[in-house]
């Protein structure tokens, strides 16, 4: 599991004398973010806040400043729908490894999903989905460079705040951390609770059947 891997590495680095470990996460899935936050709560500190701020569009003013122009309304709508393999990630790949990006990306249609659909695991491939979420046809290297600089600046501001005590870890957690069903132990606990309730219900039924009439 992601949580256990980060706990193992973090604990090992701590024993080796490292006082601070920064985990750079490139995946914004709620369950993934919560797993990292759980691991950091065990080892030391962490934040899933930055990914949440980015996905919600809170950093768009700084991105627009870096681009030197405001985003159009269609672009803002596309940003709110973007996620896996879409506008931003395809833009990043055009900077890092353009040779791995198929030239047909510019003809790919948008893949839009509702909020409830996004809560389902592997929603982008269920039912024959295209495997991406968002607008890969909008990919642009300039967009990738600007967003990367903004994210790096924001990440270092969080790191500086944690190191000098201006920020507490709880101040920069994602909202998903407070939702029990995103926790890594939710399913086992829910299954145990369901089994216990079923056993209690069966015990009560048997007790009623054994009573003399």
N, C-alpha and C positions, 0 to 999 in steps of 0.2 A: 504494500500500500504506500501511497505517497507520504502519508503522515509518518509511518514507521521508518521509511527511508530517510526523511529529513531529521527525525529524532536520532537515528543511529549516527548519521554524519555529524549533526550538531553536537551530540554528546562526545563523539570522538575528538572533534576539533576543540571542544572545551577542555577535555582532559589533556590535550596537547598544548594548552596554554593560550588559545585564542579567546579573547574577551568578547569579540563581536563577530557575528557571521551575517552577511547580507545574502538573502535568497532572492535571486532575480527570476521572476515567474513570467512566462509568456503566454499563459493560458488563463482566460477569464471565466472559466466555468465555475458556477457557485460551489459545487461540491469540491472542486479542486482547491479553490481559495480557502474554504473552511478547513480542509485537511492540512494545508500549510499553516493556518492560524492555530489550529489545535497543536501541531508540532511545536510551534514557537512558544505557545503557552506552557508546554512541558519543558522545553529547553531554556528559553529566554524570552525573546520578544519577536514580534513580526507584524506586518500590516498587509491586509488585502485591500486597503483603502484606495490605493492609487489606481489599481485596475478598475475598481468600481467608479471612481471619479472620471476616468477616461471613457469608460463605456457609457456613462450617463451624459457625456458631452460637456462636463464641467470645465474641461480644458480647451474647449473650442475657441474662446477669445484669444488665447495665447497661440493656438495653431493658426488662426486667421492672421494674427500679427506676423507670424513667421512666414506665412505664404505671401503676405503683402496684399491680401484681398479678402473680402468677406466670403464665406461660403454661401452659395445660393440656397434657396429653400429646398429644392430637390436634393442637393448635396447634404444638407442637414438631416433630411428625412432618411437618406441612404445611410448616413453615419449611425443613426439610431437603430437601424436594422442590421448593421454590420456585425459580423462575428468571425466564425471559422472559415478561412479561405476566401474571405471577401475582399472589400476595397483595401483595407489596411494591410492585411497579411500578404495579399498578392503584391501590393506596393513594396513591402519589405523585401519580398523575394526578388523583385525587379532590381533592387539595389544590391542585395547580397549574392544571389545566384541567378541572374537573368537567363542563363543557359538552361535552367531547370523549369522555366515557365513556358508552357506550350503557347505558341503564337495565337491559338484560338481563344485565349482568355478574353479578348476584346469582344467576342461574339456571344459570350455566355450570358444568359438571361439572369435577372435578379432572382434570388431565392429568399422569400420572405416567410417568416414564421411568427405566430402570435406568442405572447408572453407565456401562456399556458403550455403551448407546444414546446417552447424552449426548456421547460422544466423537466421534460422527459429525456432520459439518457439516450444518446445517439439519435436524437431527433432528425438530424440532417440526412441520415441514410435510411431511416425507417420508411417502409412503404415505397421503396424505390427512389428516395430523394437523391438529389444531385451530389451530396457529400460536402457541399459548401453552404455558407449562410451569408447573405448580403449581396454585394455588387462587385464582383471581381473585374468586370469590364471597365470600371472606373479607376483601376489601379494606375498610380503615377509615382515615379521615383521621388519627385519633389515632395509629395505628400508624406512619403515614408521618412525622408530626412528630417523634415520639420517636426513631425510627431515624435520621432525618436529623440530629438534634442529637447523637446518639451517634457517628455516622460523622464528623461535622464535628469533634467534640472529639478523636477518635482520629486523624484526619488531621492536625490541628494539633500533636498530641503527636509524631507522626512527623516533621513539618516542623521543629519546634523541636529534636528530637533530632539530625536531620541537620545543622542549621545550627550547633549548638554542639558538634558532634563526638561526642556520646554514642552515636550510632548510625552504623553504616556502611551503605552501600547494600546490601551483600550480606546484612546482617542482616534486611532487610525485603523480600526478594524472594519471590515466590510459588514454591511447589515445582515449578510447571510449567516454570520457567526452566531447571531441571536436566534436563528430559526432551527429548532431541533431536528427537523427532517433532513437537513443538510449535513448534520454531524456524522462522522464516520461510524459511530456506534449506534446510530438510530435504528437501523434494521434489526440487529441482534436484540437490542432492548425491546423493540416493538414486538418481535416474535416471542420473546420470553414473557412479556406482559400478556400477549394474546393466549399463550399456552397456559399461563397461570389462571387467567379468567375462565378459560375453557374447563380447566380442572375444577375450579370452584363451582362453576355451573353444573358440572357432572356430579360433584359431591352433593350439592343441594338436591338435585333430581333423585339421586339414589337414596338420600336421607328421607325424602318424602315418600318414596316407594316402600321403604321399610317400616314406616309408621303403621301401627295397628289401626284398622278401620272398625 
